[in-house]
Amino acid sequence: MSKVRDELISILKDKHGDSPIVEHVIDSLYACGALDDGLMRRAVVYELFYDRLANSATSTRQVEFDLAFEYDMTRSTVQYIIRRSVA
């Protein structure tokens, strides 16, 4: 599948415990079309944003720029993902 899928699985396992069910659930949702690469990428960006803010001295703006560069999106897209998920 994709690099983003593997990253999402890693994040979820870190957050909820190392269970093989996590990978199975992601694969099942992907197979039936309920989850796609775009949704997984947004979930990864959301999780990494708050993780990086909490664990580094990097500014919010720089974290947004870094994630935008890493995941080939604009900074405003990163801001949209963060704002939409919180509200």
C-alpha positions in Angstrom: 0.0 0.0 0.0 1.6 3.3 1.0 4.1 4.9 3.3 1.3 6.9 4.9 -0.6 3.7 5.8 2.5 2.4 7.6 2.9 5.7 9.4 -0.7 5.7 10.5 -0.5 2.2 11.8 2.7 3.1 13.7 1.0 6.1 15.3 -2.1 4.2 16.2 0.0 1.3 17.7 2.0 3.8 19.8 -1.2 5.5 20.9 -3.4 2.5 21.6 -1.0 -0.4 22.2 0.8 -2.8 19.9 -2.1 -4.9 18.7 -2.3 -6.7 15.3 -5.9 -5.7 15.1 -4.9 -2.1 14.3 -3.4 -3.2 10.9 -6.3 -5.4 10.2 -8.8 -2.6 10.8 -6.9 -0.1 8.6 -6.7 -2.7 5.8 -10.4 -3.5 6.1 -11.4 0.1 6.0 -9.1 0.7 3.0 -10.4 -2.4 1.2 -14.1 -1.3 1.5 -13.4 2.3 0.5 -14.1 3.9 3.8 -10.5 5.0 4.1 -8.2 6.2 1.3 -4.7 7.6 1.1 -5.9 11.2 1.5 -7.7 10.5 4.7 -4.8 8.6 6.1 -2.4 11.4 5.1 -4.7 13.9 6.9 -4.8 11.7 10.0 -1.0 11.4 10.0 -0.5 15.2 9.6 -2.9 15.9 12.4 -1.2 13.5 14.8 2.3 14.6 13.9 1.4 18.3 14.3 0.4 17.9 17.9 3.2 15.5 18.7 5.9 17.8 17.3 4.4 20.8 19.1 4.4 18.9 22.4 7.9 17.5 22.0 10.0 20.2 20.5 10.7 23.9 20.8 9.8 24.5 17.2 7.2 27.2 16.5 3.7 26.3 15.3 4.4 28.1 12.0 7.6 26.1 11.4 5.8 22.8 12.3 3.1 23.7 9.7 5.7 24.4 7.1 7.7 21.2 7.8 4.6 19.0 7.6 3.5 20.8 4.4 6.9 20.1 2.8 7.0 16.5 4.0 3.5 15.6 2.8 3.5 17.7 -0.3 0.7 20.1 0.6 0.5 23.8 1.4 0.7 25.3 4.8 -2.9 26.5 4.5 -3.9 22.8 3.9 -2.1 21.8 7.1 -3.9 24.6 9.0 -7.2 23.5 7.6 -6.6 19.9 8.7 -5.7 21.1 12.2 -8.6 23.5 12.6 -11.2 21.2 11.1 -10.2 18.3 13.3 -10.4 20.4 16.5 -13.7 22.1 15.9 
